[in-house]
Amino acid sequence: MDVMQIEDSLGLTVCRRQPLVIERGEGAFVWDDRGNRLLDLTAGWGVTSLGHAHPVILSALANQAACIIQNPNSGFTYSPARARLLVELQQVLPDGLDRIYFANSGAEANDAALKFARKITGRQRVLAIHNSFHGRTLATLSVSGSSGNSARFLPNVPGNDFVSIDEFGAEIDGDTAAVIIEPVQGEGGVKAVPHDVLQTLKQQCRSHGALLIIDEVQTGFCRTGDFFAISESGVTPDIMTMGKGIAGGLPFAAFAMTQELADAVQLGDHGGTYCGNPLMCAVSAAVVGCLREQRVDNHVKALGQVMLQDLRELQRAFPDLICEVRGRGFMVALALHEDAWVWPLTDACQRQGVIVTPTRNAVVRLLPSLLLTAGEWQLGLSGIRAALVELRQQCAGQARCA
Ligand SMILES: Cc1ncc(COP(=O)(O)O)c(C=O)c1O
């Protein structure tokens, strides 16, 4: 079967840019249809948090599938798998976020959070930050400032404004329903919001009766070296959204809010055919349990520091190509001098056996499995180094020196 030919002619996908047919994965590696092994430093957009084909996920999937996949009248009936997940989440969520809802994707969780913010506050205005990314539904596009996303399907949901991080103080007012923000911008190029800014934002929201929605879809579940990126800031959001790594690669998401806010939500305000599906819940409970018991947050924090140091050394070796290295935990960006170099570097990495994530605004991102070992990282680093040598040869003469 010619997979690429069939997909090119029959499938409508957003962008098919990498001529790579992935057949299987195990741990931090994937194999293509020619049997080549590649190190996956993307975790499928930061999703396969325990790597590929982790036994904990495989056994949770098989056991739950043999038990039940979808409840009759799901949502009306109870589920032991969902109860197990709720207990797991209770142990890791910030204090005060006691009420938990489930969704199928990060965008859907954010969409629901925005919807609830309207109902709870009786207001419509939502503030988001420039360069933000919260998803691709109509409502979430309307609060996603990154690279003109929100301008592609006008008109946006009314009442939204984009502001810079230092403008929030002046912009939040008595009409503001909510502020939505990523603690570390992911698609925006791995840009962390300082803890004190989040603390001030929380106070400003509280004093105007606006809700603070923290989008931990990409940063949550140990990605940044803490269970949640806001953990160290001491800020408890009014609503926190989660996705991606929550279920190790299965399409699943959640959002949590305070009991006080949940009191304003009525039966029927939210739901969906698959929300809280037992199969997803069983896998998610297994993933969260594994992250918690193995203290994966500590591993990510420690190895994440090493990754940053190693990449900063690369920056010193390739100052003509790399202008900045930034990141937290296993969420790392190599910022290049030229946007046009992103794909050549991505392709060169692939030739060197390493898959990285090309990102807008001259950034290449690394979002590896959270169980990546130090040895696997060294392999990745050598591949990236060799790819930079290739890029330098390709770009000789065009380089803009730092
Ligand atoms: C911070 C953030 N929020 C929301 C989303 C949307 O999640 P999903 O693609 O699961 O809808 C993403 C996806 O990249 C994200 O990074």
The ligand as a MOL file (V3000), in Angstrom:
LIG
                    3D

  0  0  0     0  0            999 V3000
M  V30 BEGIN CTAB
M  V30 COUNTS 16 16 0 0 0
M  V30 BEGIN ATOM
M  V30 1 C -2.0150 25.8080 25.3120 0
M  V30 2 C -2.9050 25.0550 24.3910 0
M  V30 3 N -4.2290 25.1250 24.5740 0
M  V30 4 C -5.0860 24.4540 23.7800 0
M  V30 5 C -4.6230 23.6810 22.7470 0
M  V30 6 C -5.6010 22.9440 21.8820 0
M  V30 7 O -5.6010 21.6100 22.2340 0
M  V30 8 P -6.1960 20.5140 21.2090 0
M  V30 9 O -5.2880 20.5110 20.0250 0
M  V30 10 O -6.1890 19.2370 21.9950 0
M  V30 11 O -7.5680 20.9730 20.8620 0
M  V30 12 C -3.2460 23.5770 22.5280 0
M  V30 13 C -2.7370 22.7430 21.4190 0
M  V30 14 O -1.6240 22.8450 20.9950 0
M  V30 15 C -2.3620 24.2740 23.3630 0
M  V30 16 O -1.0450 24.2240 23.1970 0
M  V30 END ATOM
M  V30 BEGIN BOND
M  V30 1 1 1 2
M  V30 2 1 2 3
M  V30 3 2 2 15
M  V30 4 2 3 4
M  V30 5 1 4 5
M  V30 6 1 5 6
M  V30 7 2 5 12
M  V30 8 1 6 7
M  V30 9 1 7 8
M  V30 10 2 8 9
M  V30 11 1 8 10
M  V30 12 1 8 11
M  V30 13 1 12 13
M  V30 14 1 12 15
M  V30 15 2 13 14
M  V30 16 1 15 16
M  V30 END BOND
M  V30 END CTAB
M  END
